[in-house]
Amino acid sequence: MFNFKKKKEKSPENIEEVNKEIEEIKKENSYIKKRLKDIEEEKKFFLKNLNLIRFNPFSDGGGDQSFSVAILDGNGTGVVITSLYAKEGNRVYSKAVEKGESNYPLSLEEKKAINSALKEGKE
């Protein structure tokens, strides 16, 4: 029915065949090392550091319906998005972030979201 036995590979018969197999293994190993290095470099740009802070920006009641969310890569680059909820409506703002900083003034909640996202990314 089924043959679960692996096919027996041909064993090297002389030193030249052994050397040839060793060279093939070295090439494969070299390729794997290079690919792993490439993946390690690429993963810095994955969006992996995320943090959400909910808050109430107004003292006249309401709940924590406003929020700031930081979405960053391994270099601390990305965006922080803030939504301010009020009775009159909702406002959404976004600010570019590079290396954990922004060219725009950041609110306390935005700074907290960025710092928390960066801290989580290091753990």
Biopython code that builds the backbone (N, CA, C, O; Angstrom):
import numpy as np
from Bio.PDB.StructureBuilder import StructureBuilder

atoms = [
    (1, "MET", "N", (0.814, -1.180, 0.000)),
    (1, "MET", "CA", (0.000, 0.000, 0.000)),
    (1, "MET", "C", (0.870, 1.262, 0.000)),
    (1, "MET", "O", (1.105, 1.863, -1.048)),
    (2, "PHE", "N", (1.343, 1.652, 1.182)),
    (2, "PHE", "CA", (2.198, 2.831, 1.281)),
    (2, "PHE", "C", (3.587, 2.382, 1.674)),
    (2, "PHE", "O", (3.758, 1.457, 2.467)),
    (3, "ASN", "N", (4.559, 3.039, 1.118)),
    (3, "ASN", "CA", (5.932, 2.760, 1.487)),
    (3, "ASN", "C", (6.477, 3.999, 2.188)),
    (3, "ASN", "O", (6.829, 4.987, 1.544)),
    (4, "PHE", "N", (6.542, 3.931, 3.518)),
    (4, "PHE", "CA", (6.987, 5.075, 4.300)),
    (4, "PHE", "C", (8.500, 5.090, 4.492)),
    (4, "PHE", "O", (9.036, 6.005, 5.117)),
    (5, "LYS", "N", (9.157, 4.132, 3.984)),
    (5, "LYS", "CA", (10.610, 4.095, 4.104)),
    (5, "LYS", "C", (11.207, 5.114, 3.148)),
    (5, "LYS", "O", (10.771, 5.255, 2.005)),
    (6, "LYS", "N", (12.201, 5.812, 3.638)),
    (6, "LYS", "CA", (12.870, 6.784, 2.788)),
    (6, "LYS", "C", (13.725, 6.047, 1.774)),
    (6, "LYS", "O", (14.264, 4.970, 2.027)),
    (7, "LYS", "N", (13.821, 6.673, 0.627)),
    (7, "LYS", "CA", (14.703, 6.100, -0.368)),
    (7, "LYS", "C", (16.131, 6.192, 0.147)),
    (7, "LYS", "O", (16.554, 7.222, 0.674)),
    (8, "LYS", "N", (16.835, 5.140, -0.008)),
    (8, "LYS", "CA", (18.210, 5.131, 0.450)),
    (8, "LYS", "C", (19.045, 5.906, -0.564)),
    (8, "LYS", "O", (19.080, 5.586, -1.752)),
    (9, "GLU", "N", (19.718, 6.941, -0.051)),
    (9, "GLU", "CA", (20.565, 7.718, -0.932)),
    (9, "GLU", "C", (21.862, 6.967, -1.184)),
    (9, "GLU", "O", (22.354, 6.212, -0.345)),
    (10, "LYS", "N", (22.380, 7.202, -2.343)),
    (10, "LYS", "CA", (23.622, 6.548, -2.720)),
    (10, "LYS", "C", (24.766, 7.128, -1.893)),
    (10, "LYS", "O", (24.936, 8.345, -1.830)),
    (11, "SER", "N", (25.528, 6.278, -1.276)),
    (11, "SER", "CA", (26.679, 6.712, -0.483)),
    (11, "SER", "C", (27.839, 7.029, -1.409)),
    (11, "SER", "O", (28.012, 6.392, -2.448)),
    (12, "PRO", "N", (28.636, 8.027, -1.021)),
    (12, "PRO", "CA", (29.814, 8.331, -1.844)),
    (12, "PRO", "C", (30.731, 7.103, -1.923)),
    (12, "PRO", "O", (30.923, 6.374, -0.950)),
    (13, "GLU", "N", (31.266, 6.917, -3.079)),
    (13, "GLU", "CA", (32.107, 5.740, -3.281)),
    (13, "GLU", "C", (33.580, 6.050, -3.214)),
    (13, "GLU", "O", (34.396, 5.146, -3.034)),
    (14, "ASN", "N", (33.945, 7.342, -3.360)),
    (14, "ASN", "CA", (35.364, 7.687, -3.281)),
    (14, "ASN", "C", (35.524, 9.090, -2.707)),
    (14, "ASN", "O", (34.542, 9.792, -2.463)),
    (15, "ILE", "N", (36.751, 9.478, -2.500)),
    (15, "ILE", "CA", (37.044, 10.764, -1.857)),
    (15, "ILE", "C", (36.567, 11.943, -2.707)),
    (15, "ILE", "O", (36.191, 12.977, -2.154)),
    (16, "GLU", "N", (36.572, 11.816, -4.020)),
    (16, "GLU", "CA", (36.102, 12.902, -4.887)),
    (16, "GLU", "C", (34.608, 13.155, -4.679)),
    (16, "GLU", "O", (34.170, 14.305, -4.638)),
    (17, "GLU", "N", (33.838, 12.093, -4.549)),
    (17, "GLU", "CA", (32.397, 12.235, -4.311)),
    (17, "GLU", "C", (32.129, 12.841, -2.933)),
    (17, "GLU", "O", (31.213, 13.647, -2.771)),
    (18, "VAL", "N", (32.936, 12.446, -1.940)),
    (18, "VAL", "CA", (32.799, 13.036, -0.600)),
    (18, "VAL", "C", (33.094, 14.529, -0.665)),
    (18, "VAL", "O", (32.347, 15.331, -0.104)),
    (19, "ASN", "N", (34.172, 14.911, -1.340)),
    (19, "ASN", "CA", (34.527, 16.327, -1.479)),
    (19, "ASN", "C", (33.449, 17.103, -2.226)),
    (19, "ASN", "O", (33.153, 18.246, -1.880)),
    (20, "LYS", "N", (32.868, 16.491, -3.241)),
    (20, "LYS", "CA", (31.802, 17.136, -4.004)),
    (20, "LYS", "C", (30.590, 17.408, -3.105)),
    (20, "LYS", "O", (30.002, 18.489, -3.162)),
    (21, "GLU", "N", (30.217, 16.423, -2.276)),
    (21, "GLU", "CA", (29.091, 16.609, -1.351)),
    (21, "GLU", "C", (29.397, 17.687, -0.320)),
    (21, "GLU", "O", (28.524, 18.482, 0.029)),
    (22, "ILE", "N", (30.622, 17.715, 0.163)),
    (22, "ILE", "CA", (31.018, 18.740, 1.134)),
    (22, "ILE", "C", (30.903, 20.130, 0.502)),
    (22, "ILE", "O", (30.416, 21.058, 1.148)),
    (23, "GLU", "N", (31.333, 20.284, -0.720)),
    (23, "GLU", "CA", (31.234, 21.569, -1.413)),
    (23, "GLU", "C", (29.772, 21.984, -1.598)),
    (23, "GLU", "O", (29.436, 23.158, -1.439)),
    (24, "GLU", "N", (28.915, 21.041, -1.929)),
    (24, "GLU", "CA", (27.481, 21.338, -2.068)),
    (24, "GLU", "C", (26.890, 21.790, -0.738)),
    (24, "GLU", "O", (26.085, 22.721, -0.690)),
    (25, "ILE", "N", (27.294, 21.125, 0.336)),
    (25, "ILE", "CA", (26.807, 21.503, 1.671)),
    (25, "ILE", "C", (27.305, 22.904, 2.027)),
    (25, "ILE", "O", (26.556, 23.695, 2.600)),
    (26, "LYS", "N", (28.541, 23.216, 1.698)),
    (26, "LYS", "CA", (29.086, 24.557, 1.970)),
    (26, "LYS", "C", (28.306, 25.624, 1.214)),
    (26, "LYS", "O", (28.018, 26.688, 1.762)),
    (27, "LYS", "N", (27.960, 25.346, -0.053)),
    (27, "LYS", "CA", (27.187, 26.308, -0.852)),
    (27, "LYS", "C", (25.807, 26.527, -0.240)),
    (27, "LYS", "O", (25.345, 27.661, -0.119)),
    (28, "GLU", "N", (25.158, 25.437, 0.142)),
    (28, "GLU", "CA", (23.833, 25.549, 0.765)),
    (28, "GLU", "C", (23.920, 26.322, 2.073)),
    (28, "GLU", "O", (23.070, 27.166, 2.356)),
    (29, "ASN", "N", (24.935, 26.038, 2.862)),
    (29, "ASN", "CA", (25.133, 26.714, 4.139)),
    (29, "ASN", "C", (25.369, 28.209, 3.921)),
    (29, "ASN", "O", (24.832, 29.040, 4.654)),
    (30, "SER", "N", (26.162, 28.543, 2.925)),
    (30, "SER", "CA", (26.430, 29.940, 2.602)),
    (30, "SER", "C", (25.140, 30.655, 2.197)),
    (30, "SER", "O", (24.894, 31.784, 2.622)),
    (31, "TYR", "N", (24.321, 29.998, 1.380)),
    (31, "TYR", "CA", (23.046, 30.576, 0.950)),
    (31, "TYR", "C", (22.130, 30.793, 2.152)),
    (31, "TYR", "O", (21.499, 31.843, 2.271)),
    (32, "ILE", "N", (22.057, 29.811, 3.035)),
    (32, "ILE", "CA", (21.188, 29.913, 4.214)),
    (32, "ILE", "C", (21.647, 31.061, 5.104)),
    (32, "ILE", "O", (20.818, 31.822, 5.601)),
    (33, "LYS", "N", (22.954, 31.198, 5.311)),
    (33, "LYS", "CA", (23.478, 32.299, 6.133)),
    (33, "LYS", "C", (23.129, 33.651, 5.528)),
    (33, "LYS", "O", (22.724, 34.568, 6.242)),
    (34, "LYS", "N", (23.286, 33.778, 4.203)),
    (34, "LYS", "CA", (22.977, 35.042, 3.539)),
    (34, "LYS", "C", (21.490, 35.355, 3.650)),
    (34, "LYS", "O", (21.108, 36.490, 3.935)),
    (35, "ARG", "N", (20.658, 34.352, 3.424)),
    (35, "ARG", "CA", (19.203, 34.567, 3.497)),
    (35, "ARG", "C", (18.770, 34.955, 4.904)),
    (35, "ARG", "O", (17.912, 35.822, 5.072)),
    (36, "LEU", "N", (19.360, 34.317, 5.918)),
    (36, "LEU", "CA", (19.048, 34.652, 7.305)),
    (36, "LEU", "C", (19.454, 36.086, 7.621)),
    (36, "LEU", "O", (18.728, 36.806, 8.308)),
    (37, "LYS", "N", (20.610, 36.497, 7.119)),
    (37, "LYS", "CA", (21.056, 37.884, 7.326)),
    (37, "LYS", "C", (20.083, 38.855, 6.666)),
    (37, "LYS", "O", (19.745, 39.888, 7.246)),
    (38, "ASP", "N", (19.628, 38.524, 5.443)),
    (38, "ASP", "CA", (18.655, 39.367, 4.741)),
    (38, "ASP", "C", (17.349, 39.484, 5.533)),
    (38, "ASP", "O", (16.781, 40.570, 5.649)),
    (39, "ILE", "N", (16.887, 38.369, 6.068)),
    (39, "ILE", "CA", (15.642, 38.366, 6.846)),
    (39, "ILE", "C", (15.803, 39.194, 8.114)),
    (39, "ILE", "O", (14.900, 39.945, 8.483)),
    (40, "GLU", "N", (16.943, 39.065, 8.784)),
    (40, "GLU", "CA", (17.199, 39.858, 9.992)),
    (40, "GLU", "C", (17.154, 41.350, 9.656)),
    (40, "GLU", "O", (16.632, 42.141, 10.442)),
    (41, "GLU", "N", (17.690, 41.742, 8.505)),
    (41, "GLU", "CA", (17.691, 43.139, 8.097)),
    (41, "GLU", "C", (16.281, 43.601, 7.724)),
    (41, "GLU", "O", (15.879, 44.707, 8.084)),
    (42, "GLU", "N", (15.528, 42.763, 7.006)),
    (42, "GLU", "CA", (14.171, 43.112, 6.580)),
    (42, "GLU", "C", (13.219, 43.257, 7.756)),
    (42, "GLU", "O", (12.317, 44.094, 7.715)),
    (43, "LYS", "N", (13.399, 42.468, 8.789)),
    (43, "LYS", "CA", (12.427, 42.485, 9.880)),
    (43, "LYS", "C", (12.428, 43.801, 10.643)),
    (43, "LYS", "O", (11.489, 44.083, 11.387)),
    (44, "LYS", "N", (13.468, 44.609, 10.472)),
    (44, "LYS", "CA", (13.490, 45.926, 11.110)),
    (44, "LYS", "C", (12.366, 46.812, 10.587)),
    (44, "LYS", "O", (11.926, 47.741, 11.265)),
    (45, "PHE", "N", (11.904, 46.514, 9.365)),
    (45, "PHE", "CA", (10.891, 47.348, 8.737)),
    (45, "PHE", "C", (9.474, 46.798, 8.902)),
    (45, "PHE", "O", (8.524, 47.391, 8.390)),
    (46, "PHE", "N", (9.315, 45.679, 9.604)),
    (46, "PHE", "CA", (7.991, 45.147, 9.883)),
    (46, "PHE", "C", (7.319, 46.032, 10.913)),
    (46, "PHE", "O", (7.967, 46.490, 11.855)),
    (47, "LEU", "N", (6.017, 46.281, 10.746)),
    (47, "LEU", "CA", (5.275, 47.035, 11.751)),
    (47, "LEU", "C", (4.997, 46.088, 12.905)),
    (47, "LEU", "O", (4.112, 45.236, 12.832)),
    (48, "LYS", "N", (5.767, 46.251, 13.968)),
    (48, "LYS", "CA", (5.676, 45.287, 15.054)),
    (48, "LYS", "C", (5.492, 45.936, 16.418)),
    (48, "LYS", "O", (5.105, 45.261, 17.371)),
    (49, "ASN", "N", (5.758, 47.211, 16.527)),
    (49, "ASN", "CA", (5.636, 47.891, 17.813)),
    (49, "ASN", "C", (4.331, 48.681, 17.820)),
    (49, "ASN", "O", (4.224, 49.732, 17.188)),
    (50, "LEU", "N", (3.349, 48.163, 18.537)),
    (50, "LEU", "CA", (2.027, 48.778, 18.569)),
    (50, "LEU", "C", (1.619, 49.042, 20.018)),
    (50, "LEU", "O", (1.873, 48.231, 20.907)),
    (51, "ASN", "N", (0.986, 50.185, 20.234)),
    (51, "ASN", "CA", (0.468, 50.455, 21.562)),
    (51, "ASN", "C", (-0.709, 51.414, 21.451)),
    (51, "ASN", "O", (-0.688, 52.351, 20.653)),
    (52, "LEU", "N", (-1.737, 51.169, 22.261)),
    (52, "LEU", "CA", (-2.949, 51.981, 22.268)),
    (52, "LEU", "C", (-3.138, 52.568, 23.658)),
    (52, "LEU", "O", (-3.081, 51.855, 24.660)),
    (53, "ILE", "N", (-3.361, 53.867, 23.706)),
    (53, "ILE", "CA", (-3.651, 54.575, 24.960)),
    (53, "ILE", "C", (-5.037, 55.189, 24.830)),
    (53, "ILE", "O", (-5.291, 55.972, 23.915)),
    (54, "ARG", "N", (-5.937, 54.831, 25.749)),
    (54, "ARG", "CA", (-7.267, 55.446, 25.771)),
    (54, "ARG", "C", (-7.269, 56.530, 26.846)),
    (54, "ARG", "O", (-6.626, 56.382, 27.885)),
    (55, "PHE", "N", (-7.996, 57.619, 26.592)),
    (55, "PHE", "CA", (-8.026, 58.716, 27.558)),
    (55, "PHE", "C", (-9.262, 59.577, 27.358)),
    (55, "PHE", "O", (-9.953, 59.474, 26.344)),
    (56, "ASN", "N", (-9.526, 60.423, 28.338)),
    (56, "ASN", "CA", (-10.623, 61.390, 28.290)),
    (56, "ASN", "C", (-9.993, 62.779, 28.262)),
    (56, "ASN", "O", (-9.446, 63.211, 29.277)),
    (57, "PRO", "N", (-10.050, 63.499, 27.136)),
    (57, "PRO", "CA", (-9.386, 64.799, 27.048)),
    (57, "PRO", "C", (-10.156, 65.949, 27.697)),
    (57, "PRO", "O", (-9.634, 67.056, 27.831)),
    (58, "PHE", "N", (-11.402, 65.678, 28.099)),
    (58, "PHE", "CA", (-12.229, 66.749, 28.640)),
    (58, "PHE", "C", (-12.621, 66.435, 30.074)),
    (58, "PHE", "O", (-12.903, 65.285, 30.413)),
    (59, "SER", "N", (-12.636, 67.451, 30.902)),
    (59, "SER", "CA", (-12.946, 67.248, 32.323)),
    (59, "SER", "C", (-14.447, 67.278, 32.609)),
    (59, "SER", "O", (-14.856, 67.043, 33.746)),
    (60, "ASP", "N", (-15.279, 67.564, 31.598)),
    (60, "ASP", "CA", (-16.717, 67.713, 31.836)),
    (60, "ASP", "C", (-17.494, 66.402, 31.659)),
    (60, "ASP", "O", (-18.668, 66.426, 31.288)),
    (61, "GLY", "N", (-16.864, 65.291, 31.915)),
    (61, "GLY", "CA", (-17.582, 64.013, 31.859)),
    (61, "GLY", "C", (-17.209, 63.192, 30.643)),
    (61, "GLY", "O", (-16.308, 63.530, 29.875)),
    (62, "GLY", "N", (-17.929, 62.116, 30.502)),
    (62, "GLY", "CA", (-17.636, 61.209, 29.391)),
    (62, "GLY", "C", (-16.635, 60.146, 29.819)),
    (62, "GLY", "O", (-16.091, 60.191, 30.922)),
    (63, "GLY", "N", (-16.408, 59.217, 28.952)),
    (63, "GLY", "CA", (-15.478, 58.141, 29.270)),
    (63, "GLY", "C", (-14.198, 58.268, 28.468)),
    (63, "GLY", "O", (-13.944, 59.277, 27.810)),
    (64, "ASP", "N", (-13.406, 57.222, 28.541)),
    (64, "ASP", "CA", (-12.138, 57.182, 27.805)),
    (64, "ASP", "C", (-12.403, 56.735, 26.364)),
    (64, "ASP", "O", (-12.015, 55.643, 25.951)),
    (65, "GLN", "N", (-13.079, 57.616, 25.613)),
    (65, "GLN", "CA", (-13.442, 57.260, 24.241)),
    (65, "GLN", "C", (-12.442, 57.811, 23.221)),
    (65, "GLN", "O", (-12.523, 57.486, 22.036)),
    (66, "SER", "N", (-11.519, 58.627, 23.669)),
    (66, "SER", "CA", (-10.457, 59.125, 22.793)),
    (66, "SER", "C", (-9.271, 58.177, 22.923)),
    (66, "SER", "O", (-9.130, 57.470, 23.920)),
    (67, "PHE", "N", (-8.414, 58.175, 21.887)),
    (67, "PHE", "CA", (-7.256, 57.283, 21.956)),
    (67, "PHE", "C", (-6.106, 57.800, 21.117)),
    (67, "PHE", "O", (-6.289, 58.607, 20.206)),
    (68, "SER", "N", (-4.921, 57.320, 21.442)),
    (68, "SER", "CA", (-3.731, 57.487, 20.613)),
    (68, "SER", "C", (-3.152, 56.103, 20.401)),
    (68, "SER", "O", (-3.013, 55.328, 21.347)),
    (69, "VAL", "N", (-2.815, 55.793, 19.159)),
    (69, "VAL", "CA", (-2.208, 54.502, 18.842)),
    (69, "VAL", "C", (-0.920, 54.761, 18.074)),
    (69, "VAL", "O", (-0.900, 55.513, 17.099)),
    (70, "ALA", "N", (0.155, 54.124, 18.531)),
    (70, "ALA", "CA", (1.444, 54.216, 17.847)),
    (70, "ALA", "C", (1.664, 52.916, 17.088)),
    (70, "ALA", "O", (1.514, 51.829, 17.646)),
    (71, "ILE", "N", (2.019, 53.034, 15.818)),
    (71, "ILE", "CA", (2.308, 51.873, 14.968)),
    (71, "ILE", "C", (3.707, 52.108, 14.396)),
    (71, "ILE", "O", (3.903, 52.968, 13.537)),
    (72, "LEU", "N", (4.674, 51.330, 14.885)),
    (72, "LEU", "CA", (6.075, 51.574, 14.548)),
    (72, "LEU", "C", (6.783, 50.309, 14.094)),
    (72, "LEU", "O", (6.378, 49.196, 14.426)),
    (73, "ASP", "N", (7.846, 50.502, 13.329)),
    (73, "ASP", "CA", (8.683, 49.365, 12.942)),
    (73, "ASP", "C", (9.829, 49.221, 13.953)),
    (73, "ASP", "O", (9.852, 49.908, 14.973)),
    (74, "GLY", "N", (10.765, 48.336, 13.666)),
    (74, "GLY", "CA", (11.868, 48.077, 14.578)),
    (74, "GLY", "C", (12.833, 49.240, 14.728)),
    (74, "GLY", "O", (13.644, 49.258, 15.653)),
    (75, "ASN", "N", (12.752, 50.216, 13.820)),
    (75, "ASN", "CA", (13.600, 51.405, 13.902)),
    (75, "ASN", "C", (12.910, 52.561, 14.615)),
    (75, "ASN", "O", (13.479, 53.647, 14.723)),
    (76, "GLY", "N", (11.681, 52.341, 15.106)),
    (76, "GLY", "CA", (10.926, 53.408, 15.759)),
    (76, "GLY", "C", (10.314, 54.374, 14.767)),
    (76, "GLY", "O", (10.014, 55.518, 15.109)),
    (77, "THR", "N", (10.129, 53.915, 13.531)),
    (77, "THR", "CA", (9.564, 54.759, 12.483)),
    (77, "THR", "C", (8.167, 54.257, 12.144)),
    (77, "THR", "O", (7.931, 53.052, 12.047)),
    (78, "GLY", "N", (7.251, 55.195, 11.966)),
    (78, "GLY", "CA", (5.879, 54.826, 11.649)),
    (78, "GLY", "C", (4.949, 56.009, 11.811)),
    (78, "GLY", "O", (5.195, 57.091, 11.278)),
    (79, "VAL", "N", (3.873, 55.787, 12.557)),
    (79, "VAL", "CA", (2.849, 56.823, 12.697)),
    (79, "VAL", "C", (2.200, 56.715, 14.071)),
    (79, "VAL", "O", (2.112, 55.631, 14.649)),
    (80, "VAL", "N", (1.749, 57.856, 14.582)),
    (80, "VAL", "CA", (0.888, 57.865, 15.756)),
    (80, "VAL", "C", (-0.426, 58.509, 15.318)),
    (80, "VAL", "O", (-0.436, 59.581, 14.714)),
    (81, "ILE", "N", (-1.522, 57.840, 15.630)),
    (81, "ILE", "CA", (-2.855, 58.312, 15.243)),
    (81, "ILE", "C", (-3.633, 58.611, 16.512)),
    (81, "ILE", "O", (-3.680, 57.799, 17.435)),
    (82, "THR", "N", (-4.236, 59.780, 16.545)),
    (82, "THR", "CA", (-5.018, 60.190, 17.716)),
    (82, "THR", "C", (-6.437, 60.519, 17.283)),
    (82, "THR", "O", (-6.660, 61.216, 16.293)),
    (83, "SER", "N", (-7.389, 60.001, 18.046)),
    (83, "SER", "CA", (-8.794, 60.281, 17.820)),
    (83, "SER", "C", (-9.331, 60.987, 19.064)),
    (83, "SER", "O", (-9.284, 60.443, 20.167)),
    (84, "LEU", "N", (-9.840, 62.202, 18.873)),
    (84, "LEU", "CA", (-10.436, 62.966, 19.976)),
    (84, "LEU", "C", (-11.950, 62.946, 19.818)),
    (84, "LEU", "O", (-12.500, 63.482, 18.856)),
    (85, "TYR", "N", (-12.607, 62.318, 20.780)),
    (85, "TYR", "CA", (-14.052, 62.188, 20.748)),
    (85, "TYR", "C", (-14.676, 63.273, 21.620)),
    (85, "TYR", "O", (-14.284, 63.454, 22.773)),
    (86, "ALA", "N", (-15.650, 63.994, 21.064)),
    (86, "ALA", "CA", (-16.387, 65.016, 21.804)),
    (86, "ALA", "C", (-17.864, 64.893, 21.440)),
    (86, "ALA", "O", (-18.220, 64.209, 20.480)),
    (87, "LYS", "N", (-18.705, 65.550, 22.202)),
    (87, "LYS", "CA", (-20.138, 65.511, 21.928)),
    (87, "LYS", "C", (-20.461, 66.033, 20.531)),
    (87, "LYS", "O", (-21.381, 65.546, 19.874)),
    (88, "GLU", "N", (-19.710, 67.012, 20.093)),
    (88, "GLU", "CA", (-19.959, 67.637, 18.801)),
    (88, "GLU", "C", (-19.465, 66.797, 17.631)),
    (88, "GLU", "O", (-19.887, 67.021, 16.496)),
    (89, "GLY", "N", (-18.594, 65.850, 17.879)),
    (89, "GLY", "CA", (-18.051, 65.040, 16.786)),
    (89, "GLY", "C", (-16.718, 64.412, 17.161)),
    (89, "GLY", "O", (-16.272, 64.470, 18.307)),
    (90, "ASN", "N", (-16.117, 63.828, 16.179)),
    (90, "ASN", "CA", (-14.855, 63.117, 16.380)),
    (90, "ASN", "C", (-13.807, 63.703, 15.436)),
    (90, "ASN", "O", (-14.092, 63.951, 14.265)),
    (91, "ARG", "N", (-12.612, 63.920, 15.939)),
    (91, "ARG", "CA", (-11.503, 64.412, 15.120)),
    (91, "ARG", "C", (-10.389, 63.378, 15.158)),
    (91, "ARG", "O", (-10.102, 62.797, 16.205)),
    (92, "VAL", "N", (-9.758, 63.150, 13.998)),
    (92, "VAL", "CA", (-8.664, 62.192, 13.913)),
    (92, "VAL", "C", (-7.438, 62.902, 13.358)),
    (92, "VAL", "O", (-7.517, 63.618, 12.360)),
    (93, "TYR", "N", (-6.297, 62.692, 14.022)),
    (93, "TYR", "CA", (-5.037, 63.301, 13.626)),
    (93, "TYR", "C", (-3.982, 62.205, 13.487)),
    (93, "TYR", "O", (-4.001, 61.210, 14.212)),
    (94, "SER", "N", (-3.070, 62.403, 12.551)),
    (94, "SER", "CA", (-1.944, 61.478, 12.441)),
    (94, "SER", "C", (-0.657, 62.281, 12.332)),
    (94, "SER", "O", (-0.628, 63.372, 11.763)),
    (95, "LYS", "N", (0.407, 61.713, 12.892)),
    (95, "LYS", "CA", (1.706, 62.373, 12.860)),
    (95, "LYS", "C", (2.765, 61.334, 12.537)),
    (95, "LYS", "O", (2.785, 60.240, 13.102)),
    (96, "ALA", "N", (3.636, 61.698, 11.624)),
    (96, "ALA", "CA", (4.734, 60.803, 11.265)),
    (96, "ALA", "C", (5.711, 60.711, 12.440)),
    (96, "ALA", "O", (5.944, 61.684, 13.158)),
    (97, "VAL", "N", (6.270, 59.522, 12.611)),
    (97, "VAL", "CA", (7.240, 59.283, 13.680)),
    (97, "VAL", "C", (8.492, 58.687, 13.040)),
    (97, "VAL", "O", (8.410, 57.766, 12.228)),
    (98, "GLU", "N", (9.647, 59.225, 13.415)),
    (98, "GLU", "CA", (10.911, 58.687, 12.933)),
    (98, "GLU", "C", (11.869, 58.575, 14.110)),
    (98, "GLU", "O", (12.165, 59.558, 14.790)),
    (99, "LYS", "N", (12.341, 57.364, 14.333)),
    (99, "LYS", "CA", (13.242, 57.060, 15.456)),
    (99, "LYS", "C", (12.629, 57.505, 16.780)),
    (99, "LYS", "O", (13.328, 58.013, 17.657)),
    (100, "GLY", "N", (11.325, 57.313, 16.918)),
    (100, "GLY", "CA", (10.629, 57.614, 18.164)),
    (100, "GLY", "C", (10.292, 59.076, 18.370)),
    (100, "GLY", "O", (9.770, 59.444, 19.423)),
    (101, "GLU", "N", (10.579, 59.921, 17.387)),
    (101, "GLU", "CA", (10.320, 61.363, 17.490)),
    (101, "GLU", "C", (9.460, 61.818, 16.319)),
    (101, "GLU", "O", (9.366, 61.134, 15.300)),
    (102, "SER", "N", (8.828, 62.991, 16.479)),
    (102, "SER", "CA", (8.012, 63.560, 15.412)),
    (102, "SER", "C", (8.402, 65.012, 15.197)),
    (102, "SER", "O", (8.844, 65.689, 16.125)),
    (103, "ASN", "N", (8.238, 65.485, 13.972)),
    (103, "ASN", "CA", (8.483, 66.902, 13.678)),
    (103, "ASN", "C", (7.328, 67.776, 14.165)),
    (103, "ASN", "O", (7.429, 69.003, 14.184)),
    (104, "TYR", "N", (6.222, 67.121, 14.559)),
    (104, "TYR", "CA", (5.053, 67.838, 15.049)),
    (104, "TYR", "C", (5.009, 67.730, 16.562)),
    (104, "TYR", "O", (5.504, 66.757, 17.131)),
    (105, "PRO", "N", (4.419, 68.722, 17.220)),
    (105, "PRO", "CA", (4.287, 68.622, 18.676)),
    (105, "PRO", "C", (3.426, 67.406, 19.053)),
    (105, "PRO", "O", (2.387, 67.156, 18.443)),
    (106, "LEU", "N", (3.869, 66.674, 20.046)),
    (106, "LEU", "CA", (3.153, 65.475, 20.495)),
    (106, "LEU", "C", (2.471, 65.740, 21.828)),
    (106, "LEU", "O", (3.036, 66.381, 22.715)),
    (107, "SER", "N", (1.252, 65.240, 21.957)),
    (107, "SER", "CA", (0.551, 65.341, 23.237)),
    (107, "SER", "C", (1.163, 64.329, 24.206)),
    (107, "SER", "O", (1.929, 63.454, 23.802)),
    (108, "LEU", "N", (0.824, 64.454, 25.454)),
    (108, "LEU", "CA", (1.304, 63.525, 26.476)),
    (108, "LEU", "C", (0.886, 62.095, 26.139)),
    (108, "LEU", "O", (1.677, 61.163, 26.288)),
    (109, "GLU", "N", (-0.354, 61.922, 25.685)),
    (109, "GLU", "CA", (-0.853, 60.589, 25.336)),
    (109, "GLU", "C", (-0.120, 60.007, 24.130)),
    (109, "GLU", "O", (0.167, 58.810, 24.092)),
    (110, "GLU", "N", (0.180, 60.850, 23.150)),
    (110, "GLU", "CA", (0.922, 60.384, 21.977)),
    (110, "GLU", "C", (2.330, 59.952, 22.363)),
    (110, "GLU", "O", (2.820, 58.921, 21.902)),
    (111, "LYS", "N", (2.972, 60.743, 23.207)),
    (111, "LYS", "CA", (4.315, 60.375, 23.683)),
    (111, "LYS", "C", (4.276, 59.056, 24.451)),
    (111, "LYS", "O", (5.152, 58.205, 24.297)),
    (112, "LYS", "N", (3.249, 58.904, 25.276)),
    (112, "LYS", "CA", (3.116, 57.678, 26.063)),
    (112, "LYS", "C", (2.904, 56.467, 25.149)),
    (112, "LYS", "O", (3.486, 55.408, 25.382)),
    (113, "ALA", "N", (2.075, 56.618, 24.112)),
    (113, "ALA", "CA", (1.825, 55.518, 23.168)),
    (113, "ALA", "C", (3.114, 55.147, 22.432)),
    (113, "ALA", "O", (3.412, 53.964, 22.264)),
    (114, "ILE", "N", (3.869, 56.139, 21.998)),
    (114, "ILE", "CA", (5.129, 55.882, 21.281)),
    (114, "ILE", "C", (6.138, 55.206, 22.195)),
    (114, "ILE", "O", (6.740, 54.198, 21.825)),
    (115, "ASN", "N", (6.323, 55.756, 23.382)),
    (115, "ASN", "CA", (7.303, 55.182, 24.316)),
    (115, "ASN", "C", (6.938, 53.758, 24.721)),
    (115, "ASN", "O", (7.812, 52.898, 24.828)),
    (116, "SER", "N", (5.665, 53.510, 24.943)),
    (116, "SER", "CA", (5.220, 52.158, 25.302)),
    (116, "SER", "C", (5.419, 51.186, 24.146)),
    (116, "SER", "O", (5.814, 50.040, 24.356)),
    (117, "ALA", "N", (5.146, 51.643, 22.922)),
    (117, "ALA", "CA", (5.344, 50.782, 21.752)),
    (117, "ALA", "C", (6.821, 50.449, 21.577)),
    (117, "ALA", "O", (7.165, 49.307, 21.272)),
    (118, "LEU", "N", (7.697, 51.434, 21.766)),
    (118, "LEU", "CA", (9.128, 51.189, 21.632)),
    (118, "LEU", "C", (9.629, 50.243, 22.709)),
    (118, "LEU", "O", (10.465, 49.378, 22.452)),
    (119, "LYS", "N", (9.109, 50.416, 23.917)),
    (119, "LYS", "CA", (9.515, 49.545, 25.031)),
    (119, "LYS", "C", (9.068, 48.112, 24.770)),
    (119, "LYS", "O", (9.828, 47.171, 24.999)),
    (120, "GLU", "N", (7.836, 47.943, 24.292)),
    (120, "GLU", "CA", (7.320, 46.588, 24.000)),
    (120, "GLU", "C", (8.117, 45.926, 22.886)),
    (120, "GLU", "O", (8.303, 44.710, 22.893)),
    (121, "GLY", "N", (8.590, 46.724, 21.926)),
    (121, "GLY", "CA", (9.353, 46.176, 20.825)),
    (121, "GLY", "C", (10.711, 45.653, 21.244)),
    (121, "GLY", "O", (11.279, 44.799, 20.563)),
    (122, "LYS", "N", (11.240, 46.146, 22.349)),
    (122, "LYS", "CA", (12.559, 45.696, 22.828)),
    (122, "LYS", "C", (12.466, 44.447, 23.666)),
    (122, "LYS", "O", (13.469, 43.764, 23.873)),
    (123, "GLU", "N", (11.280, 44.136, 24.154)),
    (123, "GLU", "CA", (11.121, 42.971, 25.025)),
    (123, "GLU", "C", (11.035, 41.695, 24.234)),
    (123, "GLU", "O", (10.900, 40.617, 24.813)),
]
sb = StructureBuilder()
sb.init_structure("model")
sb.init_model(0)
sb.init_chain("A")
sb.init_seg("    ")
for serial, (resi, resn, name, xyz) in enumerate(atoms, 1):
    if name == "N":
        sb.init_residue(resn, " ", resi, " ")
    sb.init_atom(name, np.array(xyz, "f"), 0.0, 1.0, " ", f" {name:<3s}", serial, name[0])
structure = sb.get_structure()
